[in-house]
Amino acid sequence: MLTEPEAGYREALRIHQPKIVAIYEDDFNFLTKMCLTRMRQLAEEMVETARRAGSYVVVHGSDATDHAADYLRYGCDYVLDGEAERTLLELVRSLVAGTGVAHIRGLRWLEQSGKIGTSDPVLTNGNNHGAALPFPARDLINLSAYRDAWKAAHGFFSLNIIASRGCPFRCNWCAKPIFGDSYQLRPATEVAEEMSLLCEKYGADHLWFADDIFALNRHWIQEFADAVEKLGCAVPFKIQARADLLTPEVVRALKRAGCAEVWMGVESGSQKVLDAMDKGLRVEQAIAARQNLQREGIRACYFLQLGYPGELWEDIQKTISLVRDTRPDDIGVSFSYPLPNTRFHARVREQLGKKQNWSDSEDLCVMFKGTYTDQFYRSVRDALHAEVESWHVSAPDTRAVHEAWHVVEALEPDNRNQDATQLPNLDGRERDSLLPSSQFVHLETNVAALREIHD
């Protein structure tokens, strides 16, 4: 990650001359599910380079799972399906020994006939699958380079860790190509032991739990906090969690364990939009979670999503009001993105033209017919970020915040798409009542914003 990828990769091939190259994608990052075209192009180049070096090439990741035929035709020998640690281990052993691979679960390959060969999928063994894996072999990584980079940029050193895999909830925009709907939780004592190792052996000052969803099991959280206190290994860490799981009891346990920051998928301040997403969350639960976290001194941060089909100006204003009312410590704003094999993708598939993927993480465009243009959504994003940032600086630039919202006000009437995608199952009467309004709730007149921008 700290070297130019193409050149660094070629140099690694030259030095190690590997028999097998595994291009293995991060399964815990939402960006990997987005199949960014830049990442796909880079993978294709890596496959071609490894083949020229005479190596077997194995690929694993969300995009490879969804488009295995493309990767096999790029020249890779095998695509790994699902949770692939044991599949990769068995495949390496077979390739080194020169034995067959058809008996290995979780493989796809290109047969001589041109058809895609497949073996039985990997079946996870409930909560025991992830627990049976050893700790990551961090000793094989040059962590000093990462430590130097972290220290230079932030003044502390952070490492990542996972306590669980998967998510059993079914938000209709979220893809699960690797873990499906399974949820596998490691023993609390084991996670605490790994925390202790990261601090004592590797000098971590901070941890990021990369779990899709943390704090799902409230009994586990208590065991985890107890184990951390017993080992004396509490260290500031951040997690991702659902707002409806963050009860006062759970938040107190997180505080005992060292939790300093929680990112919640709040998505929208409109209950109508949350219900359309099948989020299974009430707006008031997000408000309660913010209060519970604030009470314990834990930073509360929101993931917000703009542009979901049927989201109108009234809905966006509810999101703005929720942010102003609850004052999160930070926000991340994204645009609704149709991931393959989701109900959301199925709803808008016919509207997707040649552009099926963002080119990179900064692309930020709506690929279906949204209620508004990309320019308008970007203006809302910029104004939200400017306002939230103004709450946490000693001398906020209030004029810049006001100007950002005035840009939104000016763009709103002229940036509506007349043939925008609607929410499903709305009859004509309901749809008429949800048409965009030209009324703009000014920053100055919003009830939640009557107080000073900066206390």
N, C-alpha and C positions, 0 to 999 in steps of 0.2 A: 504493500500500500504506500510505502514511502519512496518508491522509485518509479520511474517512468515505466509503465507496464510492458509495452512491447519489447523495449531494449532489455529490461531486467529479466523478462521471461526467456528471451533468446540466450542471455548470458547464463542463466540457470541450466538450460538445456546443454549448453556447451560444457559447463563444469561437471555436471552430474551424469550426463549421457544416460538418462533413465530408460529402462525397458518399458515402463508403463508411466503414462502421464494421466493424472486424474484432475480434471477441471471441475472443481467442487464449489458450488455456490452457497452463499450464506442463506440458510433456511429461515432465519429469524428476522429478516429485514423486509419491510413492506415493499421497498423499492424492487427487490428481486422478483416479487410477484408481478410487477408491472411490466416485465419484459421490455425494458428500455432498449431501443434499437441499437444504441451505442454498445451496450453490453453484449447483445447478440452478435454484432459485427466483430467485437473483440474476441468472443468465444470462437467464432468461425476462423479467425486468423490464427488463434492459438492451436486449434485442431490441425489446421494445414501445416503450421510450423512444426508441430510435434510429429506429424506423419512424415514430413521430409527428413526429420532426424531419426526415423526408423523406430519410433515408439508406438506401442499400443496406446490408444486414446480412449479414455472413459470420461463421460460427462454426467454431471448430476446437478439438478436445480429445478426451480419452478417452470421456467421456460422450456427446458429440455423435456420435462415431464409432459407439458402441454403440447409440445411440437417435436416429439421424438423423431419422426420421419425426416424433418428438416436437418436435425443435427447428424443423423446417420448419413444422410446424403452429403453433408459437408465433409464427411470422411471419418467421423469418430467411429470406433469399433463397437462401443456399448454405451447405452444410456441406462442409468440406474433409476429405478422407480421407487418413490416413497422414501421411508427412512432407510438410509443406504449404508450405514457403517458396517454392518455385518455382511451385507451383499458385497461391498467393496473388498472386504477382507477375504472372503471366499473366492472372489474373482481373481484377486492378485495371486492367491495360492495356486489356483488352477492354471493361470497364464504362465506362472513361473515353472510349474511342473509339466506343462504341456498337455494337460488333461482337458476333457470336455467341460462345457459351462452350462449345458441345458438344464442341469439339475439345480442350478443356483436360482433361488427366488429373487424376484425383483429386477430382472434384466430385460432389455430390448436390444435387438441387433438386426442387421440387414442381411437377409439370406441371399444366396446366389440367384434365386429367382426374382429378386427385387422386392419380395414381400418382407414385412416386418415380423421377425420372430420375437416371441415373448415367452417368458416363464411365469410361473405363478407369482402373484404379488406377495410382498412381505406383509405378514400379519403381526401387528404389535401385540405384545402380551400384557395389555392393560397397564397398570401403574409400574409393573416390574421391568418393562423394556428399557426405559431410560436409566433406571436405577442400576441395571446390570452392566452399564458401560463404565469404564475407568475414567478417572479425571483426564481432561485434555493434556496432551504432552507438550506443555508450554515450554519445557526445556529445549525443544527443538526450534524455538523461535528466538530471534535476536530481539528480546524485549527492551534492551537498552536504548535502541533507536526510538521506540515508541515512548519510552519514559522521557527521553530528552525532548521529544516533540510535545508531549503533554505538558511537561514542566515549563517549556518556553511559552506555550500558548495560554495555559491556564494556571500555572503555578502549583499544580498537583498532578499526580499520576493515577489514571483510572484504568481498570481492567473490566472485562465483561465475564458474566457467569450466567448459568441458567438453572432454575429450580424445577422447571416443568416444560413439557412440550404439548403443543396443540391448544385448541380452544373448542369447547362443546357448544358455544353459542352460534347462531346462524344468521348473522347480519347478511342481507342478501347481496351486498356489494363485496363481501370478503371471500377470497379464494383460499382453498386449503389443499393445494396439490400434493403436499408432502405428508402432512399429519392427518388430513381428513378431519373428522369430528372427534377424534380421540383426545383424551387429556391424560397425560402421564406425569405423575408427580414423584419426584425423588424424595427419599427419606429426609426429614428435616435435619437430623443430626449430621447426615452426610453433607448437606449443603452448608451447614455451619462450619464443618471441618474444612471444606474447600475455601470458604471465606477466610478462615484463619490462615490457610496455606498462602493465599494470594497476598495477604498483608505481611506475614512474617518472612516468607521466602522471596517474594517478588516485589515487596515494597509498595503495594497498592495503597493509595490514600483514599480511594473512592472506588465504588463498584457500580456497574450498570447491569441489572438483571434484564436479559434480553427476552424473557418470556413473553409470549403473546398476551398472557393474562396471569397476573400474580394475585395472590390472596383469594383464590377461588374457594379453598377449603379453610374455614375459620378455625377448625381444630388444629390443622397443620400449622397455621400462623402462630398459634400459641406455643406449640411444640418448638417451632423454629426460634421464636424469641427466647424461650427458655434455654435452648441449646446454645444460642449466641451468647447469652449472659453467662452460662456455665463456662464456656471457653474464653470469655473475655475478649471476643473478637469483633465487637460492634464497630462498624466503620460506616461513614456516610454512603448511602446507596440510593439509586433511583430505580423505579419500576414503572411498568404499564399495568393498569388495573381498570376494571369496570367501576363506575361510580356507585352502582347499586350494591357493590360488595363492601364498600368502605364504611362500615358501621363504626360507631364510637369504640366498640370493643376491639375490632380488627385494627383500627388506626392506632389505638394505644399500644397494641402488640407490635405493630410496625415500628413505632417510635422506639420501643425498647430494643428492637433489633438493629436500629441505626438508620432507618429510612429517613431520607432528607427530601425526597422529591418524588411526586407521583404524577404520571401523565395518564389522563383519562380520555377515552374516546367519547367526548360529549357530542361531537358532530354538529348539532343544531340546537337552537333555542326554541324551535317550533316542534310541538308534539306531533303535528301532522306529518312533518318530514321524518321524524324518528320512527313513527309507526309505518310509514311507507318503506323505510329501510329494514323493517323487521328487527329493529335494534333491541326491543324488549326493555327499554329504558324510559323512565319518566323524567321530565325536565326537573321536577322537584327533587328527584334523587341526586341529580348532579349538584343542585344547590346545597343539599344536605351534606354531600361528600365534601364539597368545598369548605363548609363550616366545620366539619369534623377534623379535616386536615389542618385548617387554620388554628383550631383550638390546641392542637398538639405541636404547632410550629413546623409543620411539614409543608413544603412548597407544593401548591396545587396547580397543575398545568393542563390545558385543554388541547386536544386535537379537534379541530373544526373542519367541516367539509362544506364547500359551496358548490352549487350547481346541480344538486340532485334533481332528477326529473320531477317537475311539478312544484319545485321550490319557487315561490314568488317573492315580491318585494316585502310583503307583510311578514313572510317567514324569515327573510334575511334580517329585517329589523328586530325580530324577536331574538335572533342570535346576538345581534349587537347589544340589545338590552340585557340579555343574560350575562354577557361579558362585563358590561358596565355595572350591573347590580352586584355581581359576585367577585369582581376584580381578581381574576386568576393571576398567579405569579408569572406565567408565560403562556403563550399560545403557539400552535402550529396550524397554519391554514393551508389546506389542499383543495384541489378541485375533484369532483366525483369522477372516478376513473373506472371504466368497465373492464374488470378483470375476466379472463376466459373462464368458462365453466361456472359462472355465477348466474343467479336469477336476474340480477341487474343487467349483466351483459346480454342475456337472452332478450330482455325487453327492448334494448336499443341496438341490437345487432344489425338490423336492416338499415339503420341510419349511419353506420360506420362506413366511411368511404375507404380510400386508399390508406388513409392514416389510421392504423390499427393500434399504434403504440406511440408513447411519447419518445422523442429522440434522446432526451436526457432528463434528469430530475428537475431541471429549471424550465422545462418546456411549458408546463402549467397551461394546458388548453383543454377545453371541453370538446371531446371528439364526436359527441352526438349533438342534437339540436337542443341546446339549453335555453332557459328562459331569457338569458341575456348573453351578450357577446363576451368573449374572453377579456376584452379591455375593461369592461365593467366589473367583472369578477376580480380582476387584478387590482382595480382601484379600491374595492371593498377590502381585499386582503391587506393592501398597503395601509389603508386608514386604520384598520383594526390593530395592526402591528404597531403603528405609530402611537396610537392612543395607549395601548397596554404598556409600551416601553416608556411612555411619559410618566407613568405612575411610579416608576422605580428608579428615577434619576433625581438628583438634588436640584437641578435647574432645568425643568422640562421646557421644551420648545412648544408652547401651547399654540402659537400661531401656525406652526407647521401641521399640528394635529387638525386645527380648524380648516386649514386649506385643503388637507387631504379629504376631509368629509365634504367640503364644498365641491371637490372634483366628483365625488360619488353622486352628489345631488344633481350636478349638471349633466352627468352621463346617463342617469337612470331613465329618463323619458325617451331618449333617442337610441338606446342600445338594447331594446327589447326585440326578441325574435318572435315574429307573428305566428309561426308554425312550430312553436316550442313543444317538446315532448311533455305530455301531461302525466300526472300520477295515474296508476291503474285503477280501474273500478270506480271512477267518479262519474256520476250521472250528470246530465246537462245542467241541472239546477245548481249542484254543488260546484261544478266547474265555473259557472258564471260568477258565483260568489267569490271565487278565488282569483279573478282576473287582476293583473297588476294595477296598483293604484299610483296616481301621480303624486300623492302626498308624500312628503319627505319629513321625517321626524328629525329636526335639527339637533345637533349636539347640545345646543344651549337649552332646548325645550324638553329634551328627554327627561323624564322624571328621575331616572337613575343618575343623570349627569348634572343635576342641579348643584350637587356639591362641587367643590373645587376639583379640577383635573388632578391636581397633586395636593395631597393633604399636607 
